[in-house]
Amino acid sequence: MEKRFEYVIKIDGKDVWHGLNPEEMFDEIMAKNPKKKISVAWRTHEKVLIC
């Protein structure tokens, strides 16, 4: 199966991780960066259309 999307974890707006299971890394990243803004987003590839 082709990968159609992925999650991205960002610290202060910069990508630090991407993949399909953000739950595995979020706690670890948060523990290492307690005073920084951490966000989770997802991105699709160009040929994916969501209606």
N, C-alpha and C positions, 0 to 999 in steps of 0.2 A: 504494500500500500504506500502511496506517495504521501509524504509529509505535507499537509496543507496549511498548517499554522504552527506556531510555537509561542510559548510564554517567554517574557523577558522580565528580569529583575533589574531594577535600576537603583543606583545610589546617587542622589543629587543630580538626577537627569542623565547619568551616564550608564550605559549597559554594562553590567558586571556578570550576568549569567543569562543563558537562553537554553530552552529545552522544553520537554513535555510535562515534567513533574515538578512544579515550583515548590510544592510542599516539602520536598526532600532538602532543598537548599535554603529556603526562606529563613528558618529559625537560626541556622548557622550564620548566614550573612547578617541578620539582625543583631545577633550576639556580638559579632566582631565590629559592628558599626552602630553603637547604641545612640549616638547623638546626631545621626545623619538621616536625611529624608530618604526612605526606602519605598519604592512602589513596584507593583506588579502589573504588567500590561500583556497584551497578546498582539501578535501581528500575523497577517496572512501574506501569502505570496500573490503576485500580480494577477495570476489567472483565476483566482478564487473570487466569485461574485456572490455577495450576500444581499438578498432582496427582502 
